[in-house]
Amino acid sequence: MTYNDLGRWANMRFEFIKQHRPQLYQSLLKENKLHSYLVEFDRQVQDTLILTEEQMRQEEGITEELKRQDQLEWVCRMNNIRSRAEEIVTNELVYE
């Protein structure tokens, strides 16, 4: 089961708590807070993802100047950052 109106991160968290954190899942269901919990969770993960990507871009010196000079290199490096940032938030937030 998934919530169609929720984002990717909320649906991943939903499946995780349903399977691996049954007490949390049942508690949220009983208190009728599951949906609001997932909405807030999705927002927090998106915010964390944006911040993580920005920090990585700054640390690695990926600038708009690089984008103008070598778009292919910029895209490759940005895709790499996106992938690593998603792995971090998945491991540290979704599957905690």
RODO-2510 file (C-alpha; in nm, 4 decimals, decimal comma):
residues 96
     n   res          X          Y          Z
     1     m     0,0000     0,0000     0,0000
     2     t     0,1195     0,3511    -0,0771
     3     y    -0,0200     0,6950    -0,0279
     4     n    -0,0530     0,8410    -0,3768
     5     d    -0,0599     1,1988    -0,2506
     6     l     0,2716     1,1634    -0,0670
     7     g     0,6224     1,1866    -0,2010
     8     r     0,8858     0,9251    -0,2584
     9     w     1,0478     0,9629     0,0828
    10     a     0,7199     0,9368     0,2733
    11     n     0,6269     0,6193     0,0885
    12     m     0,9666     0,4666     0,1572
    13     r     0,9337     0,5548     0,5264
    14     f     0,5787     0,4178     0,5348
    15     e     0,6914     0,0792     0,4038
    16     f     0,9869     0,0745     0,6428
    17     i     0,7926     0,1506     0,9607
    18     k     0,5147    -0,0852     0,8590
    19     q     0,7616    -0,3728     0,8254
    20     h     1,0353    -0,2877     1,0748
    21     r     0,8823    -0,0529     1,3334
    22     p     0,5381    -0,2033     1,3960
    23     q     0,4934    -0,0300     1,7319
    24     l     0,5489     0,3132     1,5777
    25     y     0,3231     0,2227     1,2864
    26     q     0,0414     0,1026     1,5135
    27     s     0,0768     0,4028     1,7423
    28     l     0,0509     0,6464     1,4514
    29     l    -0,2512     0,4598     1,3172
    30     k    -0,4292     0,4579     1,6530
    31     e    -0,3681     0,8285     1,7051
    32     n    -0,4733     0,9017     1,3461
    33     k    -0,1382     1,0716     1,2857
    34     l     0,0160     0,8492     1,0206
    35     h    -0,0607     1,0741     0,7257
    36     s     0,0543     1,3957     0,8938
    37     y     0,3684     1,2181     1,0185
    38     l     0,4500     1,1071     0,6637
    39     v     0,3809     1,4500     0,5136
    40     e     0,6153     1,6142     0,7647
    41     f     0,8739     1,3409     0,7191
    42     d     0,8756     1,3892     0,3414
    43     r     0,9208     1,7655     0,3829
    44     q     1,2083     1,7188     0,6271
    45     v     1,3867     1,4740     0,3978
    46     q     1,3503     1,7076     0,0998
    47     d     1,4895     1,9975     0,3036
    48     t     1,7796     1,7831     0,4260
    49     l     1,8495     1,6647     0,0722
    50     i     1,8683     2,0233    -0,0561
    51     l     2,1049     2,1254     0,2242
    52     t     2,3234     1,8177     0,1778
    53     e     2,3527     1,8776    -0,1960
    54     e     2,4386     2,2445    -0,1417
    55     q     2,7110     2,1550     0,1100
    56     m     2,8582     1,8986    -0,1269
    57     r     2,8539     2,1450    -0,4182
    58     q     3,0390     2,4019    -0,2097
    59     e     3,2930     2,1500    -0,0768
    60     e     3,3652     2,0219    -0,4262
    61     g     3,3741     2,3629    -0,5915
    62     i     3,0925     2,3003    -0,8363
    63     t     2,9948     2,6477    -0,9495
    64     e     2,7902     2,8236    -1,2134
    65     e     3,1226     2,9042    -1,3795
    66     l     3,1872     2,5308    -1,4269
    67     k     2,8358     2,4997    -1,5671
    68     r     2,9124     2,7680    -1,8273
    69     q     3,2549     2,6268    -1,9138
    70     d     3,1794     2,2543    -1,9272
    71     q     2,8143     2,1600    -1,9055
    72     l     2,8734     1,7866    -1,9425
    73     e     3,1217     1,7834    -1,6546
    74     w     2,8843     1,9910    -1,4438
    75     v     2,5952     1,7508    -1,5109
    76     c     2,8084     1,4457    -1,4308
    77     r     2,9270     1,5950    -1,1045
    78     m     2,5795     1,7139    -1,0061
    79     n     2,4342     1,3688    -1,0768
    80     n     2,7053     1,2180    -0,8598
    81     i     2,6227     1,4584    -0,5784
    82     r     2,2497     1,3870    -0,6109
    83     s     2,3129     1,0149    -0,5915
    84     r     2,5364     1,0411    -0,2846
    85     a     2,3012     1,2829    -0,1082
    86     e     2,0046     1,0520    -0,1696
    87     e     2,2008     0,7589    -0,0309
    88     i     2,2838     0,9590     0,2814
    89     v     1,9259     1,0675     0,3522
    90     t     1,7945     0,7204     0,2754
    91     n     2,0309     0,5564     0,5236
    92     e     2,0206     0,8237     0,7930
    93     l     1,6531     0,9266     0,7808
    94     v     1,4318     0,6800     0,5966
    95     y     1,5782     0,3573     0,7335
    96     e     1,6589     0,4659     1,0884
***
